Amino acid sequence: MATGELAGAAAEARIRQPAPRAVATWLYVVCALIFAMVVLGGITRLTGSGLSMVEWDPIFGIVPPRSEADWQSVFDKYKASPEYQKVNVGMDLAGFKRIFLIEYAHRVLGRTIGLVFLLPFLWFWWRRRLPQGFAPKLVTMFVLGGLQGLLGWYMVKSGLVDDPHVSQYRLAAHFMFAVALYGYILWVALSLWPGRPAQGANTAFRAAVSGVLVLVLLTMTAGAFVAGLRAGHAYNTFPLMDGHLIPPGLWAMQPWWLNLFENGLTVQFTHRLLALLTLAAVLGLWAARGALRKAGRWVLHLLALAGLAQVALGIATLLLVVPVPLASAHQAGALVVFTLLVVLMSRVFGAGRRLEEN
């Protein structure tokens, strides 16, 4: 074989070698977009924009109304919806444009995430740049992303009926599905990025980290039910609720377990309690940081700060009766705490790979 042919073959071989760092960087970008999607979804809910688009064309819906006639046509469809007739009756076209564009941005961002995921995936796969065994994980991510979109529309449909409010069950499912998908993609990205495991993490410490993650997920789920029931707009004092540390009426509904999902008082109380327990657990992990070497301690420092900030944001949001900026920051803060816990778990469980292993 000629020298030129050998050089060409070597160059082709290099091009087709797995590129774990490049794949991880791409997945981190996807995670950032999902983070933005979750925050924008919260803004959509807080501004009452989620039901402004009464129909959604998955192919041509990317094109917004362009002329005043187009806007009036879309507005007329909204006027026929229960939300306009029972909540926003009398809203003018300018007000409708504001809520429509927020929901439109939310849906377009969702489609953008799909493209940002699919196109690089096809390129990495075609160029054989994916690490061995990772294609099925990426296919799973894409399928789950599509299901999340369907779940979002299923949630919206629950508010396009006589009662113009989305189901708190569907809202919680949509939110936590997004969190789970985000966590899965982040975990896979971390497994491809070079990094040293946090030495010194024994079985008890790993179990503690896992337990804190469960607490965070439970607190986020309770927060989703608070949002779905608009429970944050009542009992706007802290630490007392209606003048009590443990308010009466927590178990007013029968059967008792229904209170955890449909009684605004119980849902808010549960969220408060879980938040404080989670903060105590996070600070407990931070106090036990001496068990780790420096590779994992920086995550614990950030986690402790994020936990304190998150509780402060939650209290401020409650006391000020859910202003949009604070409530949005509170939701973003929950995702920051979750992110840091996933990073910590990747360290203590040794999920990070060295580049030379790939």
C-alpha positions in Angstrom: 0.0 0.0 0.0 1.4 3.4 -0.9 2.4 5.9 1.8 -0.5 8.3 0.9 -3.0 5.5 1.2 -1.6 4.5 4.6 -1.8 8.1 5.8 -5.4 8.3 4.5 -6.4 5.1 6.2 -4.8 6.3 9.5 -6.7 9.6 9.3 -9.9 7.8 8.6 -9.3 5.5 11.6 -8.8 8.5 13.8 -12.0 10.1 12.6 -13.9 7.0 13.4 -12.5 6.6 16.9 -15.0 7.1 19.8 -15.1 10.6 21.1 -16.4 10.5 24.6 -15.5 14.1 25.5 -17.3 15.4 22.4 -20.3 13.2 23.1 -20.3 14.4 26.8 -20.1 18.0 25.8 -23.1 17.6 23.5 -25.1 15.9 26.2 -24.2 18.7 28.6 -25.7 21.2 26.1 -28.9 19.1 26.0 -29.0 19.2 29.8 -28.7 23.0 29.8 -31.6 23.2 27.3 -33.7 20.9 29.4 -32.9 23.0 32.5 -34.0 26.1 30.6 -37.1 24.2 29.5 -38.1 23.4 33.1 -37.6 27.0 34.2 -39.6 28.3 31.2 -42.3 25.8 31.9 -42.5 27.2 35.5 -42.9 30.7 34.1 -45.6 29.5 31.7 -47.5 28.1 34.7 -46.9 31.1 36.9 -48.1 33.6 34.3 -51.2 31.6 33.4 -50.0 31.0 29.9 -50.1 27.3 29.6 -53.7 27.1 28.2 -53.3 30.0 25.7 -52.6 27.6 22.8 -55.8 25.6 22.4 -54.4 23.6 19.5 -50.9 22.6 18.4 -49.8 21.4 15.0 -46.6 19.4 15.5 -45.5 20.1 11.9 -46.5 23.6 11.0 -47.1 24.9 14.6 -43.6 26.3 14.6 -44.9 29.3 12.6 -46.5 31.9 14.9 -49.3 34.2 13.9 -47.8 37.0 11.6 -50.6 39.3 10.7 -53.3 41.0 12.8 -55.8 38.8 11.0 -53.8 35.7 12.1 -53.7 36.9 15.6 -57.4 37.6 15.7 -58.1 34.1 14.4 -56.1 32.5 17.1 -57.6 34.8 19.7 -61.1 33.9 18.6 -60.3 30.2 19.2 -59.0 31.0 22.6 -62.2 32.9 23.4 -64.1 29.7 22.9 -62.0 28.0 25.6 -63.1 27.5 29.2 -60.1 29.5 30.5 -61.1 32.6 28.6 -64.8 32.3 29.5 -64.2 31.5 33.2 -60.9 33.1 34.1 -59.8 35.7 31.5 -63.1 37.0 30.2 -62.6 40.5 28.9 -58.9 40.0 28.1 -57.8 42.1 25.1 -55.7 41.0 22.1 -52.5 42.6 23.6 -52.9 40.6 26.8 -53.5 37.4 24.8 -50.4 37.9 22.8 -48.3 38.1 26.0 -49.5 34.7 27.4 -49.5 33.1 23.9 -45.9 34.0 23.2 -44.7 32.6 26.5 -46.4 29.2 25.8 -45.3 29.3 22.2 -41.6 29.8 23.3 -42.0 26.9 25.7 -43.3 24.6 22.9 -40.7 25.7 20.4 -37.9 25.2 22.9 -39.1 21.6 23.3 -38.9 21.0 19.6 -35.5 22.7 19.5 -34.2 20.3 22.2 -35.4 17.4 20.0 -33.4 18.7 17.1 -30.3 19.5 19.1 -30.4 15.9 20.4 -31.3 14.1 17.2 -29.0 15.7 14.6 -25.7 15.3 16.6 -26.7 11.8 17.6 -27.1 10.8 13.9 -23.8 12.5 13.1 -21.9 10.7 15.9 -23.5 7.4 15.0 -22.8 7.8 11.2 -19.1 8.7 11.9 -18.8 5.9 14.5 -17.8 8.3 17.2 -20.1 6.9 19.9 -18.4 5.0 22.7 -19.2 1.3 22.6 -22.5 0.4 24.1 -23.9 4.0 24.3 -26.2 4.0 21.2 -29.0 2.2 23.1 -28.8 4.7 25.9 -29.1 7.6 23.5 -32.0 6.0 21.7 -33.7 5.6 25.0 -33.2 9.3 25.8 -34.7 10.3 22.5 -37.8 8.0 23.0 -38.2 9.3 26.5 -38.0 12.9 25.2 -40.8 12.2 22.8 -42.9 10.7 25.5 -42.3 13.8 27.6 -43.7 15.9 24.8 -46.8 13.7 24.7 -47.2 13.9 28.4 -47.0 17.7 28.2 -49.9 17.8 25.7 -51.8 15.3 27.9 -51.4 17.7 30.8 -52.6 20.7 28.8 -55.6 18.8 27.6 -56.8 18.4 31.2 -57.3 22.2 31.3 -59.1 22.5 28.0 -62.3 21.3 29.6 -65.0 22.8 31.8 -62.6 23.3 34.7 -59.8 25.5 33.1 -57.0 24.2 35.4 -54.5 21.5 34.5 -54.6 18.4 36.7 -52.1 18.6 39.5 -51.4 14.9 39.0 -50.5 15.4 35.3 -48.5 18.5 36.1 -46.5 16.6 38.7 -45.9 13.7 36.4 -44.8 16.1 33.6 -42.4 17.9 35.8 -40.9 14.8 37.5 -40.6 13.0 34.1 -38.5 16.0 32.9 -36.4 15.9 36.1 -35.8 12.2 35.6 -34.9 12.6 32.0 -32.5 15.4 32.8 -30.9 13.3 35.6 -30.4 10.4 33.3 -28.8 12.4 30.5 -26.6 14.2 33.1 -25.5 10.8 34.6 -24.6 9.4 31.2 -22.6 12.6 30.3 -20.7 12.4 33.6 -19.8 8.8 32.9 -18.1 9.9 29.7 -16.2 12.8 31.3 -12.8 12.3 32.8 -12.8 12.7 36.6 -11.5 11.1 39.7 -13.9 9.3 42.0 -14.2 10.8 45.5 -11.9 8.6 47.5 -13.0 7.7 51.0 -16.7 7.3 50.3 -17.7 4.2 52.3 -21.0 2.3 52.0 -22.7 4.3 54.7 -21.8 7.6 53.0 -23.0 6.3 49.6 -26.3 5.2 51.2 -26.6 8.7 52.8 -26.1 10.4 49.4 -28.8 8.1 47.9 -31.2 8.9 50.7 -30.7 12.6 50.3 -31.4 12.3 46.6 -34.7 10.5 47.4 -35.6 13.3 49.8 -34.9 15.9 47.1 -37.1 14.1 44.6 -39.9 13.8 47.1 -39.7 17.5 48.0 -39.7 18.4 44.3 -42.8 16.2 43.7 -44.6 17.9 46.7 -43.6 21.2 45.2 -45.2 20.2 41.9 -48.5 19.5 43.7 -48.2 22.8 45.5 -47.9 24.5 42.1 -50.8 22.4 40.6 -53.1 23.3 43.5 -51.9 26.9 43.7 -51.4 26.1 47.4 -48.6 28.7 47.7 -51.2 31.5 47.5 -52.6 30.6 50.9 -51.1 30.3 54.4 -48.4 32.9 53.6 -46.6 32.9 56.9 -43.6 31.0 58.2 -42.9 29.0 60.3 -46.5 29.0 61.4 -49.4 28.0 59.2 -52.7 29.6 60.1 -51.2 30.4 63.5 -50.1 26.8 64.2 -46.9 24.8 63.8 -49.1 21.8 62.9 -52.3 23.3 61.5 -55.7 21.7 62.0 -57.4 20.2 58.9 -54.5 18.3 57.6 -56.6 15.1 57.3 -60.0 16.7 56.5 -60.5 14.6 53.4 -61.4 10.9 53.3 -59.7 8.6 52.6 -56.8 10.2 54.5 -54.2 9.7 51.7 -56.2 12.0 49.4 -55.1 14.9 51.5 -51.5 14.4 50.3 -52.6 15.2 46.7 -55.8 17.3 46.9 -55.8 19.2 50.2 -53.9 22.4 49.6 -53.1 22.8 53.3 -51.7 19.3 53.6 -49.7 19.6 50.4 -48.1 22.8 51.4 -47.4 21.5 54.9 -45.8 18.4 53.4 -43.6 20.4 51.1 -42.4 22.6 54.0 -41.6 19.6 56.1 -39.8 17.8 53.4 -37.8 20.9 52.5 -36.6 21.3 56.0 -35.7 17.6 56.3 -33.9 17.8 53.0 -31.9 20.8 54.2 -31.0 19.0 57.4 -29.9 16.0 55.4 -27.8 18.1 53.0 -26.1 19.9 55.9 -25.5 16.5 57.5 -23.7 15.3 54.4 -21.6 18.5 54.4 -20.7 17.9 58.0 -19.4 14.5 57.1 -17.3 15.8 54.3 -14.1 14.7 56.1 -14.8 11.2 54.8 -14.0 12.4 51.3 -10.8 13.6 49.7 -10.7 16.9 47.8 -12.2 15.4 44.6 -15.7 15.3 46.1 -15.6 18.1 48.8 -16.2 21.0 46.4 -19.5 19.4 45.4 -20.6 19.2 49.0 -19.7 22.9 49.6 -21.8 23.9 46.7 -24.6 21.6 47.7 -24.8 23.1 51.2 -24.9 26.6 49.8 -27.5 25.7 47.2 -29.7 24.0 49.9 -29.6 27.0 52.1 -30.4 29.3 49.2 -33.2 27.1 48.1 -35.0 27.1 51.5 -34.5 30.9 51.7 -36.0 31.3 48.2 -38.9 29.1 49.2 -39.7 31.1 52.3 -39.5 34.4 50.4 -41.7 33.1 47.7 -44.3 32.1 50.2 -44.2 35.3 52.3 -44.5 37.5 49.2 -47.3 35.4 47.8 -45.6 33.7 44.8 -44.1 36.5 42.7 -43.0 35.2 39.3 -39.3 36.0 39.5 -38.9 34.4 43.0 -41.0 31.4 42.2 -39.0 30.8 39.0 -35.8 31.1 40.9 -37.1 28.7 43.5 -37.9 26.1 40.8 -34.5 26.6 39.2 -32.9 26.2 42.6 -34.5 22.8 43.1 -32.9 21.7 39.8 -29.5 23.1 40.9 -29.7 21.0 44.1 -30.7 17.9 42.1 -27.8 18.5 39.7 -25.2 18.8 42.4 -26.5 15.6 44.0 -26.2 13.7 40.7 -22.7 15.0 40.3 -21.9 13.9 43.9 -23.3 10.5 43.2 -21.2 10.1 40.1 -18.2 10.9 42.2 -18.9 8.6 45.2 -20.1 5.7 43.0 -17.2 6.2 40.6 -19.3 6.7 37.5 -16.8 9.1 35.9 -14.6 7.5 33.3 -11.0 8.5 32.4 -10.5 9.5 28.8 -7.8 7.0 28.5 -10.2 4.2 29.3 -12.2 5.2 26.2 
